[in-house]
């Protein structure tokens, strides 16, 4: 399917033309048919001679309904500009075309209607000349009479050529459906409609309704009056939603793929036609079918710039390159904007706005991955994809450091490496008995968001750093014991080498000056085995015990084992729990154990 919107002055025959092409009445409201004037968005569709299906979003032409017009035009890729032969170009034609130009619409068709009432030539020539000054450029033009049918065949052929030139939609991307209608259907519940510009919606999909973030399920789908299991972009679609009262959804809300779109309420933009300094502070941002109040902050400060920061009253799912319209509702002041950054840096310091204007000077709305990663230092692929900076399947630039899902700027990587070494050394100086800097503390010290990045930095250190037991240290670094502590430890190690199970008592350890901190450091350095209750054994004790116990009748009791090892119950109980944890022994029941087979 292809989707086109109409545009043009009130009473120039937009709805009549759509009706003649499709056989469908686009004016849904009784008030519209009574007054003969479109008040809200209308929808109709038809099949062209070449077999292409085209749907029309028919918009009101009266100046009081420009916001409704924006809601209809915003999500569509192409437009049919309608001008009446007997009236020609009018004020609302100019305003509608200005909106199209602000949105950067590049695909269109000019239709001069009511050719049975006047010579269409002058109106056609004037309108084509005006359109060439806009983003539409040189468009094909057709003169028709919806009353007599003259020119309708030529119009259908021109529509076929127009839709053939539309850009191919992205059907496997994330979903963003701006809602333009919401209503209830008896027996089905809430239904929303919109123009699906990208992605595919399927039955039973889980979606989020922005800005509230309400989770919904797709109960059913319709397109062009027919039920479907899935609908791919570009298409007019009606989505029956489970678990959403109709009172909680309205025009301007957005259905999005969960976890794929950040909702941003601060965005940096480039203005198309107005100096940011000339804008009032409070405006409306129109994008898709949404109209959101916003505050405008120009990036002034000594440089000529067409960029500004918008602070939105509510979050929207936006991406770089989005086209929108800034409008002052009480006047005709309006300008197009291009979204440059949906995750901009905070402006905290004096001169930050000026620096930001310089940074955005060459921005186009197509983000540079290297620049975006460098600004953040490191970022996950998922976040870059959500920001519209890097597709989930796109390869990362080779200049970046890639660790799992993380992409790291090379300068940041080098800085982290230096800071990690300095943090390890500082921790060693402050806590000489500890076996190294805890990995979590290391990540906090350098600002790394993931422990895996710290591990990768250690691997990349060329052997200058070592990761062991969840801590980072220098190779060959021993705990910084005092001379007295070293002598006491040496004596304990000598005694344990002679008898691995002759654990010193707690009073003996205290008398020797071996505090809990010293013993913990000695155990971390592999000098001794430290068990609960300050039971200190030789590191070889577990294997020596297993070898000795293998000579006993199996299974055996704790008393049998204690006698075989020549040790006390104080030592035997924590030792056997340790042996169990190592898999060297196995409990048979509450009283018996056996040695695990080799």
C-alpha positions as CSV (number, residue, x, y, z in Angstrom):
1,X,0.0,0.0,0.0
2,X,1.0,3.6,-0.5
3,X,-0.4,6.5,1.5
4,X,-0.9,10.1,0.2
5,X,-2.4,13.2,1.8
6,X,-4.4,15.9,0.2
7,X,-3.6,19.6,0.7
8,X,-5.2,22.8,-0.5
9,X,-7.6,25.7,0.1
10,X,-11.1,25.1,1.5
11,X,-13.8,24.4,-1.1
12,X,-11.3,23.5,-3.8
13,X,-12.7,20.0,-4.1
14,X,-10.3,17.8,-2.3
15,X,-12.9,15.5,-0.8
16,X,-14.9,15.5,-4.0
17,X,-11.8,14.4,-5.9
18,X,-11.1,11.6,-3.4
19,X,-14.7,10.4,-3.6
20,X,-14.5,10.4,-7.4
21,X,-11.3,8.4,-7.4
22,X,-12.2,5.8,-4.7
23,X,-16.0,5.7,-4.5
24,X,-15.7,6.2,-0.8
25,X,-17.0,9.2,1.1
26,X,-14.1,10.6,3.1
27,X,-16.2,13.0,5.1
28,X,-17.3,10.7,8.1
29,X,-19.2,13.3,10.1
30,X,-22.8,14.3,9.5
31,X,-21.8,17.9,10.2
32,X,-19.3,17.7,7.4
33,X,-21.8,16.4,4.9
34,X,-24.4,19.0,6.0
35,X,-22.0,21.9,5.6
36,X,-20.2,20.5,2.6
37,X,-16.8,21.2,4.3
38,X,-14.3,18.9,5.8
39,X,-13.8,19.4,9.5
40,X,-11.7,16.4,10.4
41,X,-9.4,13.9,8.7
42,X,-11.0,11.6,6.2
43,X,-9.8,8.3,4.8
44,X,-10.4,6.4,1.5
45,X,-8.5,4.0,-0.7
46,X,-8.5,2.6,-4.2
47,X,-6.6,0.3,-6.6
48,X,-4.8,2.1,-9.5
49,X,-4.7,0.7,-13.0
50,X,-1.3,-0.8,-12.5
51,X,-2.5,-2.7,-9.5
52,X,-1.0,-0.4,-6.8
53,X,-3.2,0.2,-3.8
54,X,-3.2,3.9,-2.6
55,X,-4.9,5.3,0.5
56,X,-5.8,8.9,0.9
57,X,-5.7,11.0,4.0
58,X,-8.1,13.9,3.2
59,X,-7.4,17.0,5.3
60,X,-9.6,20.0,6.0
61,X,-8.7,23.2,4.0
62,X,-10.1,25.9,6.4
63,X,-7.5,28.0,8.2
64,X,-9.1,27.2,11.6
65,X,-8.2,23.5,11.1
66,X,-4.5,23.9,10.3
67,X,-3.6,21.7,13.3
68,X,-5.8,18.9,11.9
69,X,-4.2,19.3,8.5
70,X,-0.8,18.9,10.2
71,X,-1.9,15.8,11.9
72,X,-2.9,14.3,8.6
73,X,0.1,15.3,6.5
74,X,2.8,14.7,9.2
75,X,3.2,10.9,8.8
76,X,2.7,10.5,5.0
77,X,5.4,10.3,2.4
78,X,3.6,12.0,-0.5
79,X,0.9,14.6,-1.1
80,X,-1.7,15.7,-3.7
81,X,-1.9,19.5,-3.9
82,X,-5.3,20.6,-5.0
83,X,-6.1,24.0,-6.6
84,X,-9.4,25.0,-8.2
85,X,-9.3,26.2,-11.8
86,X,-11.9,28.9,-11.1
87,X,-10.3,30.3,-8.0
88,X,-6.6,29.6,-8.4
89,X,-4.0,29.8,-5.7
90,X,-5.4,31.1,-2.4
91,X,-4.2,32.0,1.1
92,X,-4.8,28.5,2.5
93,X,-3.1,26.9,-0.4
94,X,0.0,29.0,0.5
95,X,-0.3,27.9,4.2
96,X,-0.7,24.2,3.3
97,X,2.2,24.3,0.9
98,X,4.3,26.1,3.5
99,X,3.6,23.3,5.9
100,X,4.6,20.7,3.2
101,X,7.8,22.7,2.6
102,X,8.5,22.8,6.4
103,X,8.1,19.1,6.6
104,X,10.5,18.6,3.6
105,X,7.9,16.7,1.6
106,X,9.6,15.9,-1.8
107,X,7.0,13.7,-3.5
108,X,3.8,15.3,-4.8
109,X,1.3,15.8,-7.6
110,X,-0.5,18.9,-8.5
111,X,-4.2,18.5,-9.4
112,X,-6.2,21.4,-10.8
113,X,-9.9,20.7,-10.1
114,X,-13.2,22.1,-11.5
115,X,-11.7,22.2,-15.0
116,X,-15.3,22.2,-16.2
117,X,-15.9,25.7,-14.7
118,X,-12.8,27.5,-16.0
119,X,-9.7,27.1,-18.1
120,X,-7.3,25.2,-15.9
121,X,-4.2,26.6,-17.7
122,X,-3.5,29.8,-15.7
123,X,-4.1,28.1,-12.3
124,X,-1.9,25.2,-13.3
125,X,0.9,27.4,-14.5
126,X,0.9,29.6,-11.4
127,X,0.7,26.7,-9.0
128,X,3.5,24.8,-10.6
129,X,5.7,27.9,-10.4
130,X,5.0,28.4,-6.7
131,X,5.6,24.7,-6.0
132,X,9.0,24.8,-7.6
133,X,10.2,27.1,-4.9
134,X,9.4,24.5,-2.2
135,X,10.8,21.0,-1.3
136,X,8.3,19.5,-3.8
137,X,10.2,21.1,-6.7
138,X,8.9,20.4,-10.2
139,X,5.8,18.2,-9.9
140,X,3.6,16.6,-12.5
141,X,0.3,18.3,-13.0
142,X,-3.1,17.1,-14.1
143,X,-6.4,19.0,-14.7
144,X,-9.6,17.2,-13.9
145,X,-13.3,17.6,-13.3
146,X,-14.7,15.3,-10.6
147,X,-18.2,16.2,-11.9
148,X,-17.7,15.2,-15.6
149,X,-14.9,12.7,-15.0
150,X,-12.6,14.5,-17.4
151,X,-9.0,13.9,-16.6
152,X,-9.6,11.2,-14.0
153,X,-7.9,8.5,-16.1
154,X,-4.9,10.7,-16.6
155,X,-4.9,11.4,-12.8
156,X,-4.9,7.7,-12.0
157,X,-1.9,7.2,-14.3
158,X,-0.1,10.1,-12.7
159,X,-0.8,8.7,-9.3
160,X,0.8,5.4,-10.4
161,X,3.9,7.3,-11.4
162,X,3.9,9.2,-8.1
163,X,3.7,6.1,-5.8
164,X,6.3,4.3,-7.9
165,X,8.7,7.1,-7.0
166,X,8.1,7.0,-3.3
167,X,11.0,5.8,-1.1
168,X,10.9,2.1,-0.2
169,X,9.6,1.7,3.4
170,X,11.6,0.0,6.2
171,X,9.3,-2.9,7.1
172,X,11.7,-4.7,9.5
173,X,12.4,-1.7,11.8
174,X,10.9,-0.5,15.0
175,X,7.3,0.6,15.0
176,X,6.1,4.2,15.5
177,X,2.4,4.8,14.8
178,X,1.1,8.2,15.5
179,X,-2.6,7.9,16.4
180,X,-5.0,10.2,14.5
181,X,-8.3,8.6,15.7
182,X,-9.4,6.6,18.7
183,X,-12.9,5.0,19.1
184,X,-14.6,2.0,20.5
185,X,-16.2,-0.9,18.6
186,X,-18.9,-2.9,20.3
187,X,-17.6,-6.3,21.3
188,X,-14.0,-5.4,20.4
189,X,-13.0,-2.4,22.6
190,X,-10.6,0.4,21.8
191,X,-9.5,0.9,18.2
192,X,-6.9,3.4,17.0
193,X,-6.0,4.4,13.5
194,X,-2.9,6.0,11.9
195,X,-0.5,5.9,9.1
196,X,2.2,3.3,9.7
197,X,5.4,4.8,8.3
198,X,7.9,2.1,9.3
199,X,8.0,-1.4,10.7
200,X,5.4,-4.1,10.8
201,X,2.5,-4.6,13.3
202,X,1.4,-8.2,14.0
203,X,-1.5,-9.7,15.9
204,X,-0.7,-10.1,19.6
205,X,2.3,-7.8,19.4
206,X,3.2,-6.0,22.6
207,X,3.4,-2.2,22.2
208,X,3.7,0.8,24.4
209,X,1.4,3.9,24.2
210,X,3.5,7.1,24.5
211,X,3.8,9.3,26.3
212,X,2.1,7.5,29.2
213,X,4.2,4.3,28.6
214,X,1.1,2.1,29.0
215,X,1.7,-1.5,27.7
216,X,-1.0,-2.8,25.3
217,X,-1.5,-5.9,23.2
218,X,-2.7,-5.9,19.6
219,X,-6.0,-7.8,19.6
220,X,-6.7,-7.3,15.9
221,X,-5.7,-5.4,12.7
222,X,-7.5,-3.9,9.8
223,X,-6.4,-2.2,6.7
224,X,-8.7,-0.9,3.9
225,X,-11.6,-2.5,5.7
226,X,-10.1,-6.0,5.8
227,X,-8.7,-8.0,8.7
228,X,-5.0,-9.0,8.6
229,X,-2.6,-10.9,10.8
230,X,0.1,-8.3,10.1
231,X,0.3,-5.0,8.4
232,X,3.6,-3.6,7.0
233,X,4.6,0.0,6.3
234,X,3.6,2.1,4.5
235,X,-0.1,1.6,5.3
236,X,-3.3,3.0,6.8
237,X,-4.0,0.7,9.7
238,X,-6.7,0.3,12.4
239,X,-5.4,-1.4,15.5
240,X,-7.7,-3.1,18.0
241,X,-6.0,-2.8,21.4
242,X,-6.4,-5.0,24.4
243,X,-6.2,-3.5,27.9
244,X,-6.6,0.2,27.0
245,X,-9.8,2.2,27.8
246,X,-10.6,4.6,25.0
247,X,-10.5,7.5,27.4
248,X,-6.7,7.0,27.8
249,X,-5.8,7.5,24.2
250,X,-6.3,10.4,21.8
251,X,-4.9,12.0,18.7
252,X,-1.2,12.7,19.0
253,X,-0.4,9.6,21.2
254,X,2.0,7.1,19.7
255,X,2.3,3.3,19.6
256,X,5.9,2.3,19.7
257,X,8.0,-0.9,19.9
258,X,9.0,-1.4,23.6
259,X,12.6,-0.8,24.6
260,X,13.4,0.6,21.1
261,X,12.4,4.3,21.5
262,X,13.5,6.7,24.2
263,X,10.9,9.3,25.1
264,X,12.7,12.6,24.9
265,X,11.5,16.0,26.2
266,X,14.7,17.9,25.3
267,X,15.8,18.0,21.7
268,X,18.2,20.0,19.6
269,X,16.9,21.1,16.2
270,X,17.8,23.2,13.1
271,X,15.2,25.7,12.0
272,X,14.4,26.0,8.3
273,X,13.2,29.6,7.8
274,X,13.2,31.7,10.9
275,X,16.0,33.1,13.0
276,X,15.7,31.3,16.4
277,X,16.1,34.6,18.2
278,X,12.9,35.9,16.5
279,X,10.8,33.1,17.9
280,X,8.6,33.6,20.9
281,X,9.5,31.4,23.8
282,X,6.3,29.2,23.8
283,X,5.3,27.4,20.6
284,X,3.7,24.1,19.5
285,X,5.7,21.4,18.0
286,X,3.8,19.4,15.4
287,X,5.2,16.0,14.4
288,X,3.2,13.1,13.1
289,X,-0.3,13.6,14.5
290,X,1.1,15.1,17.7
291,X,1.0,18.7,18.8
292,X,3.1,19.3,21.9
293,X,3.7,22.7,23.7
294,X,7.4,23.5,23.9
295,X,9.8,26.2,25.1
296,X,12.5,27.4,22.6
297,X,16.0,28.3,23.7
298,X,18.1,29.7,20.8
299,X,21.8,28.9,20.8
300,X,22.8,32.5,20.7
301,X,26.0,34.1,22.0
302,X,28.1,35.7,19.3
303,X,27.6,33.3,16.4
304,X,25.0,33.2,13.6
305,X,23.1,30.0,14.1
306,X,19.9,28.4,13.0
307,X,19.9,25.9,15.8
308,X,18.0,25.8,19.1
309,X,17.0,23.6,22.0
310,X,13.3,22.6,22.5
311,X,12.0,21.6,25.9
312,X,8.8,19.7,25.3
313,X,5.8,19.6,27.7
314,X,5.7,15.8,27.3
315,X,8.1,13.2,26.0
316,X,8.0,12.0,22.4
317,X,9.6,9.1,20.5
318,X,11.9,11.1,18.2
319,X,15.0,10.3,16.1
320,X,17.6,12.4,14.3
321,X,16.4,13.4,10.9
322,X,12.7,13.8,11.9
323,X,11.0,16.7,10.2
324,X,8.5,18.7,12.3
325,X,6.8,22.1,12.3
326,X,7.1,24.8,15.0
327,X,4.0,27.0,15.1
328,X,2.6,29.9,17.1
329,X,-1.1,29.0,17.3
330,X,-2.4,32.5,17.5
331,X,-0.6,33.7,14.3
332,X,0.7,32.3,11.0
333,X,4.2,32.2,12.3
334,X,5.6,28.7,11.5
335,X,8.9,27.1,10.6
336,X,10.1,23.7,9.8
337,X,12.7,22.0,12.0
338,X,15.0,19.1,11.5
339,X,15.7,17.0,14.6
340,X,19.5,16.9,15.2
341,X,19.9,15.2,18.6
342,X,17.4,13.5,20.9
343,X,19.8,13.0,23.7
344,X,21.6,16.3,23.9
345,X,24.2,17.3,26.6
346,X,23.1,19.5,29.4
347,X,24.1,23.2,29.2
348,X,25.5,23.7,32.7
349,X,28.5,25.9,32.3
350,X,28.9,29.5,31.1
351,X,29.4,29.5,27.3
352,X,27.9,26.0,26.9
353,X,25.2,27.2,24.5
354,X,27.8,28.8,22.3
355,X,29.9,25.7,22.2
356,X,26.8,23.6,21.4
357,X,25.9,25.9,18.5
358,X,29.4,25.4,17.1
359,X,29.1,21.6,17.6
360,X,25.8,21.6,15.6
361,X,27.0,23.9,12.9
362,X,27.5,21.0,10.4
363,X,24.9,18.6,11.8
364,X,22.5,17.3,9.2
365,X,20.2,15.0,11.2
366,X,22.3,12.0,10.1
367,X,24.4,11.3,13.2
368,X,28.0,10.5,13.0
369,X,28.5,7.4,15.1
370,X,32.1,8.3,16.0
371,X,31.0,11.8,17.2
372,X,28.1,10.4,19.3
373,X,30.3,7.8,21.0
374,X,33.1,10.2,21.6
375,X,30.7,12.7,23.3
376,X,29.5,10.0,25.7
377,X,32.8,8.1,26.1
378,X,31.1,4.8,25.9
379,X,27.6,3.7,25.0
380,X,25.7,0.4,24.3
381,X,24.6,-0.6,20.8
382,X,21.0,-0.8,22.2
383,X,21.0,2.8,23.2
384,X,22.6,4.0,20.0
385,X,19.9,2.1,18.1
386,X,17.2,3.6,20.3
387,X,18.6,7.1,19.5
388,X,18.5,6.4,15.8
389,X,22.3,6.6,15.6
390,X,23.2,3.0,14.7
391,X,21.0,0.2,13.4
392,X,21.0,-2.9,15.5
393,X,22.6,-5.0,12.7
394,X,24.9,-2.3,11.4
395,X,28.7,-2.9,11.9
396,X,30.4,-0.5,14.2
397,X,33.1,1.7,12.9
398,X,36.5,0.0,13.2
399,X,37.9,3.0,15.0
400,X,35.8,2.1,18.1
401,X,36.6,-0.3,20.8
402,X,33.8,-2.9,20.9
403,X,33.3,-5.0,24.1
404,X,30.1,-7.0,24.0
405,X,27.3,-4.5,23.6
406,X,29.5,-1.6,24.5
407,X,31.2,0.8,22.1
408,X,34.0,2.9,23.5
409,X,35.8,5.9,22.1
410,X,39.6,5.1,21.7
411,X,40.6,8.3,23.7
412,X,38.3,7.2,26.5
413,X,39.7,3.7,26.5
414,X,43.3,5.0,26.9
415,X,42.2,7.4,29.6
416,X,40.4,4.6,31.5
417,X,43.5,2.4,31.3
418,X,45.7,5.1,32.9
419,X,43.1,5.9,35.5
420,X,42.6,2.2,36.4
421,X,46.3,1.8,37.0
422,X,46.4,4.9,39.1
423,X,43.3,3.7,41.1
424,X,44.9,0.4,41.8
425,X,48.1,2.0,43.0
426,X,46.2,4.5,45.2
427,X,44.2,1.7,46.8
428,X,47.4,-0.2,47.4
429,X,48.9,2.8,49.2
430,X,45.7,3.3,51.3
431,X,45.0,-0.3,52.1
432,X,48.2,-2.3,51.9
433,X,46.8,-5.4,53.5
434,X,44.0,-5.8,50.9
435,X,44.7,-8.1,48.0
436,X,43.7,-5.5,45.4
437,X,41.1,-2.9,44.3
438,X,37.6,-4.5,44.1
439,X,36.4,-4.6,40.5
440,X,33.2,-2.7,41.3
441,X,35.2,0.1,43.0
442,X,37.5,0.1,40.0
443,X,34.6,0.6,37.6
444,X,33.3,3.5,39.8
445,X,36.7,5.1,40.0
446,X,37.1,5.4,36.2
447,X,33.5,5.9,35.3
448,X,33.1,2.6,33.4
449,X,29.4,1.5,33.3
450,X,30.1,-2.3,33.2
451,X,32.5,-4.6,35.0
452,X,33.2,-6.4,31.7
453,X,34.9,-3.2,30.5
454,X,37.2,-3.3,33.6
455,X,38.1,-6.9,32.8
456,X,38.8,-6.0,29.2
457,X,41.0,-3.1,30.3
458,X,43.0,-5.5,32.5
459,X,43.4,-7.9,29.5
460,X,44.6,-4.9,27.4
461,X,47.1,-3.8,30.0
462,X,49.9,-5.9,28.6
463,X,50.4,-7.7,31.9
464,X,50.6,-4.5,33.9
465,X,47.4,-5.4,35.8
466,X,46.0,-8.7,37.1
467,X,42.4,-9.6,37.9
468,X,42.0,-12.2,40.6
469,X,39.1,-13.0,42.9
470,X,37.1,-10.0,41.8
471,X,40.0,-7.6,42.6
472,X,42.5,-5.8,40.4
473,X,46.1,-5.6,41.4
474,X,49.6,-5.4,40.1
475,X,51.3,-8.8,39.3
476,X,53.6,-10.0,42.0
477,X,52.2,-7.6,44.6
478,X,52.1,-9.1,48.1
479,X,50.2,-7.6,51.0
480,X,52.2,-4.9,52.8
481,X,52.7,-6.7,56.1
482,X,54.8,-5.1,58.9
483,X,58.0,-6.9,59.9
484,X,56.3,-8.2,63.1
485,X,53.3,-9.5,61.1
486,X,55.6,-11.1,58.6
487,X,57.5,-12.9,61.3
488,X,54.3,-14.1,62.9
489,X,52.9,-15.4,59.7
490,X,56.2,-17.2,58.8
491,X,56.0,-19.0,62.1
492,X,52.4,-20.1,61.6
493,X,53.2,-21.3,58.1
494,X,56.3,-23.2,59.4
495,X,54.1,-25.0,62.0
496,X,51.4,-25.8,59.4
497,X,53.9,-27.1,57.0
498,X,54.9,-29.7,59.6
499,X,51.2,-30.4,60.5
500,X,48.6,-29.0,58.1
501,X,45.8,-29.6,60.5
502,X,47.3,-28.1,63.7
503,X,45.4,-24.9,63.5
504,X,46.6,-22.2,66.0
505,X,44.0,-21.2,68.5
506,X,42.3,-17.8,68.4
507,X,44.2,-16.6,71.5
508,X,47.5,-17.8,70.0
509,X,46.8,-15.8,66.8
510,X,45.9,-12.7,68.9
511,X,49.0,-13.0,71.0
512,X,51.1,-13.1,67.8
513,X,49.5,-9.9,66.6
514,X,47.7,-11.6,63.7
515,X,44.5,-9.6,63.4
516,X,41.5,-10.5,61.2
517,X,42.8,-8.0,58.6
518,X,46.2,-9.5,58.4
519,X,44.8,-13.1,58.2
520,X,42.4,-12.1,55.5
521,X,45.3,-10.6,53.5
522,X,47.4,-13.7,54.0
523,X,44.6,-15.9,52.9
524,X,43.9,-13.7,49.8
525,X,47.7,-14.0,49.0
526,X,47.5,-17.8,49.2
527,X,49.8,-18.0,52.2
528,X,47.2,-19.8,54.4
529,X,43.7,-21.3,54.2
530,X,41.3,-19.3,56.3
531,X,38.0,-21.0,57.4
532,X,35.1,-19.8,59.5
533,X,35.9,-19.4,63.2
534,X,39.5,-18.1,62.4
535,X,40.6,-21.7,61.7
536,X,43.9,-21.2,59.9
537,X,45.3,-24.2,58.0
538,X,48.0,-24.9,55.4
539,X,46.8,-24.3,51.8
540,X,47.5,-28.0,51.1
541,X,45.2,-29.1,53.9
542,X,42.1,-30.0,51.7
543,X,44.0,-32.3,49.3
544,X,46.0,-33.8,52.2
545,X,42.8,-34.5,54.1
546,X,41.1,-36.1,51.1
547,X,44.1,-38.4,50.6
548,X,44.2,-39.4,54.2
549,X,40.5,-40.1,54.4
550,X,40.5,-42.2,51.3
551,X,42.2,-44.9,53.4
552,X,39.2,-45.1,55.8
553,X,36.3,-47.5,55.5
554,X,33.7,-45.7,53.5
555,X,31.5,-44.0,54.6
556,X,32.9,-42.6,57.8
557,X,31.8,-40.4,60.7
558,X,33.2,-37.0,61.7
559,X,34.8,-38.7,64.7
560,X,36.5,-41.2,62.4
561,X,37.9,-38.5,60.2
562,X,39.0,-36.3,63.1
563,X,41.0,-39.2,64.6
564,X,42.5,-40.0,61.2
565,X,43.7,-36.4,60.7
566,X,44.8,-36.0,64.3
567,X,42.8,-32.8,64.7
568,X,40.1,-31.3,66.9
569,X,36.4,-30.9,66.3
570,X,36.9,-27.1,66.1
571,X,39.0,-27.7,63.0
572,X,37.2,-30.7,61.6
573,X,33.7,-29.1,61.3
574,X,34.6,-26.1,59.1
575,X,37.2,-28.2,57.2
576,X,34.6,-30.8,56.1
577,X,32.2,-28.1,55.1
578,X,35.0,-26.8,52.9
579,X,35.8,-30.2,51.6
580,X,32.1,-30.6,50.7
581,X,32.1,-27.3,48.9
582,X,35.1,-28.4,46.9
583,X,33.5,-31.7,46.0
584,X,36.2,-33.7,47.7
585,X,33.7,-35.3,50.1
586,X,30.0,-36.0,49.8
587,X,27.4,-36.4,52.6
588,X,25.7,-39.7,52.7
589,X,23.3,-38.7,55.5
590,X,23.3,-36.5,58.6
591,X,26.2,-38.4,60.2
592,X,28.2,-40.1,57.4
593,X,30.4,-38.8,54.6
594,X,32.5,-40.5,51.9
595,X,35.4,-39.4,49.8
596,X,34.3,-38.5,46.2
597,X,35.7,-40.9,43.6
598,X,38.7,-39.4,41.7
